[in-house]
Amino acid sequence: MRERPRFLRRADPRLTAEETLRLVSAAADLAICLDISWRVDDRSPTPAPRLAAEMRSARALDHQFVVPREAGRWFKIRYSGVDAGYSLAFLYSWALDTCADAQTPELCATETLHWYLDKSWPQSDREGLKVVEQAVEAFGRRSNAAVDPAR
C-alpha cells in the first residue's frame, strides 16, 4: 500500500499549551491520589493491556510504574509539551487497570478515562477534552483490532 502524499495527509489533532497542562496535571493528580510514581523508559514495546497488569503490580509492591517510550505516540495527538503523551498513556494504563475485570476492558477503560478527564477538565474548555476523548477512542479501536482481527 502506497503512502499518501504529504499534502493529502490529515494532521494529528493538537492540544494548546493550556490543554496540555491540564492533561499533565490530571496525570499528576491521579499519581498523587494513587500514591504511585512513574517514569518513562526505553524498553521493548509493551502493549497497553499488559501495562495495566504492570501498574497493578507496581502499586502492590510499592514500585515505580514504567511507561515505555513508544507510549507517548499511542494517541496520535500533537501536544504543546514534548513529553505530554506519556501522561495520557499513564492515565490510560490506570483506566485499563481499573477495568481489568470488565467483559470489554478497552471499552470500560475508555469510558473510565472519559469520566476522570471530564471531572478534571474545566467546563469552560471542552474542545481540548473532545480531542483527547476522540484520540483515546481511536486508540482503543486500533488496540482491539490488533488483538482481534475479526473486528
Order of alpha helices (4+ residues) and beta strands (2+ residues): alpha-beta-alpha-beta-alpha-alpha-alpha
